[in-house]
Amino acid sequence: MNKQIVIAAAAAALVSAAVLMAVPAHAATVETAFSPDGGAEQLVLHTIGEARTSIRVMAYSFTSRTVVASLIAAHRRGVDVAVTVDYRNNIEEDRSGRARAALGALVYAGIPVRAVSAFDLQHSKYVLVDDATIETGSFNYSQQAARFNSENVVVIHDAPAVVAAFGANWRDVTAKGVPYNAP
């Protein structure tokens, strides 16, 4: 019986050690917000405003003047900004002209924009900041999302594997796009 207790204790110690090695030294931090009126747009703008070196945007609907202004401000303070959007929603089916105006403002400011038509929809929505923070969720970068829709924003800090996965996705999808040239 003593031998069984010693074996069980040793096994428990090994399992505990394995679990402790699997837990990161520090846990990721997460922020959330919702729209309308739940701070979603403000959290997106805050995340962009915190950028020091780079911003990579992947967008489905891209018509938000406030997001455009925030990206241009980041670019002007020396942040490397690049944007990739869905072709159909922002160019082909942009009846109001708001998406083309937003994309044109970015291009005129010197920010590279690519439009992707390789998928039925390029429906991802995220902002990768400084290869360290990811903002994602259902929130489209549009006034409709900020003011009328039920949307969510999740910002994840200190999660290198998550950030790396989004970075790889951004590079892969962006490579399938074509440069947007403002008229």
C-alpha positions in Angstrom: 0.0 0.0 0.0 2.8 2.4 0.8 4.4 1.6 -2.6 1.1 2.6 -4.3 1.0 5.9 -2.4 4.5 6.7 -3.4 3.8 5.9 -7.0 0.6 8.0 -6.9 2.4 10.9 -5.3 5.2 10.8 -7.9 2.7 10.7 -10.7 0.8 13.6 -9.3 4.1 15.6 -9.0 5.0 14.8 -12.6 1.6 15.9 -13.8 1.7 19.1 -11.7 5.2 19.9 -13.1 3.9 19.4 -16.6 0.9 21.6 -16.0 3.1 24.4 -14.5 5.4 24.3 -17.5 2.5 24.7 -19.8 1.2 27.8 -18.1 2.8 31.0 -19.4 4.9 33.1 -17.1 2.3 35.9 -17.5 -1.3 35.6 -18.7 -2.8 37.5 -21.6 -4.9 40.5 -20.7 -8.2 41.0 -22.5 -10.5 44.0 -23.0 -14.0 43.9 -24.3 -16.5 46.5 -25.5 -19.8 46.5 -27.4 -21.9 48.7 -29.6 -24.0 50.6 -29.8 -23.1 52.8 -26.8 -20.9 50.2 -25.2 -17.5 51.7 -26.1 -16.6 49.5 -29.1 -15.5 52.3 -31.4 -13.7 54.0 -28.5 -11.7 50.8 -27.8 -10.8 50.4 -31.4 -9.6 54.0 -31.6 -7.7 53.7 -28.3 -6.0 50.5 -29.6 -4.9 52.3 -32.8 -3.8 55.3 -30.8 -1.5 53.1 -28.7 0.5 51.9 -31.7 4.2 52.8 -31.8 5.7 50.9 -34.7 3.0 49.1 -36.9 -0.7 48.7 -37.6 -2.1 46.1 -39.9 -5.9 46.3 -40.6 -8.1 43.6 -42.1 -11.6 44.8 -42.8 -14.8 43.7 -44.3 -16.8 47.0 -44.2 -14.5 50.1 -44.1 -16.3 53.4 -44.0 -15.6 54.9 -40.6 -14.3 58.4 -40.7 -13.0 58.2 -37.2 -11.0 55.0 -37.8 -9.6 56.6 -41.0 -8.6 59.7 -39.1 -7.0 57.6 -36.4 -5.0 55.5 -38.9 -3.8 58.7 -40.7 -2.8 60.3 -37.4 -0.8 57.1 -36.5 0.9 57.2 -40.0 1.8 60.8 -39.5 3.5 60.1 -36.2 5.7 57.5 -37.9 3.7 54.2 -37.4 3.9 51.8 -40.4 0.2 51.4 -41.4 -1.2 49.1 -44.0 -4.9 48.1 -44.7 -6.5 45.2 -46.5 -10.2 45.2 -47.3 -12.9 43.1 -49.0 -13.1 44.1 -52.6 -16.7 43.4 -53.2 -18.1 45.3 -50.2 -15.8 48.3 -50.4 -15.4 48.8 -54.1 -17.8 46.7 -56.3 -20.9 47.3 -54.2 -20.1 50.7 -52.6 -23.2 52.5 -53.7 -22.8 55.4 -51.3 -19.2 56.0 -52.1 -18.2 56.0 -48.4 -15.9 53.1 -48.6 -14.0 54.4 -51.7 -13.8 57.8 -50.0 -12.3 56.2 -46.8 -9.8 54.1 -48.8 -8.9 57.1 -51.0 -8.2 59.2 -47.9 -5.8 56.5 -46.7 -4.0 56.2 -50.1 -3.7 60.0 -50.4 -2.1 60.0 -46.9 0.5 57.5 -48.1 -1.0 54.4 -46.5 -1.0 51.2 -48.7 -4.4 49.7 -49.2 -5.1 46.3 -50.8 -8.4 44.9 -51.9 -9.1 41.2 -51.8 -11.5 39.4 -54.2 -10.0 35.9 -53.8 -12.8 34.8 -51.5 -16.6 35.2 -51.7 -16.2 37.5 -48.8 -13.0 38.7 -47.0 -15.1 38.9 -43.7 -12.3 39.2 -41.1 -12.2 42.3 -39.0 -9.1 43.0 -36.9 -6.3 45.4 -36.2 -2.8 44.1 -35.4 -0.8 46.6 -33.4 3.0 46.5 -32.9 3.0 42.7 -33.4 1.9 42.6 -29.8 -1.8 43.4 -29.6 -4.8 42.2 -31.6 -8.2 43.9 -31.7 -10.8 41.6 -33.2 -14.5 40.8 -33.0 -17.6 41.4 -35.1 -17.2 45.1 -35.2 -17.0 46.5 -38.7 -15.1 49.7 -39.1 -18.2 51.7 -40.0 -20.6 54.3 -38.6 -23.4 51.7 -38.8 -21.4 49.3 -36.5 -20.6 52.1 -34.1 -24.0 53.7 -33.8 -26.7 51.1 -34.7 -25.5 47.5 -34.8 -25.0 45.1 -31.9 -21.3 44.4 -32.4 -18.4 43.4 -30.2 -14.7 44.2 -29.8 -12.1 42.1 -28.1 -8.5 43.3 -27.6 -5.9 40.8 -26.5 -2.5 41.8 -25.1 0.4 39.6 -24.2 -0.6 36.5 -26.2 2.3 36.0 -28.7 0.9 32.8 -30.3 -2.4 34.5 -31.0 -0.8 37.6 -32.4 1.5 35.5 -34.5 -1.5 33.6 -36.0 -3.2 36.9 -36.9 0.0 38.3 -38.4 0.4 35.2 -40.6 -3.2 35.4 -41.6 -2.8 39.1 -42.5 0.2 38.4 -44.7 -1.5 35.5 -46.4 -4.8 37.3 -47.2 -3.1 40.5 -48.1 -0.9 38.7 -50.6 -4.1 37.6 -52.4 -5.2 41.3 -52.9 -4.4 44.0 -55.3 -3.3 47.5 -54.6 -6.2 50.0 -54.3 -5.5 53.1 -56.4 -7.8 56.0 -55.5 -9.5 57.6 -58.5 
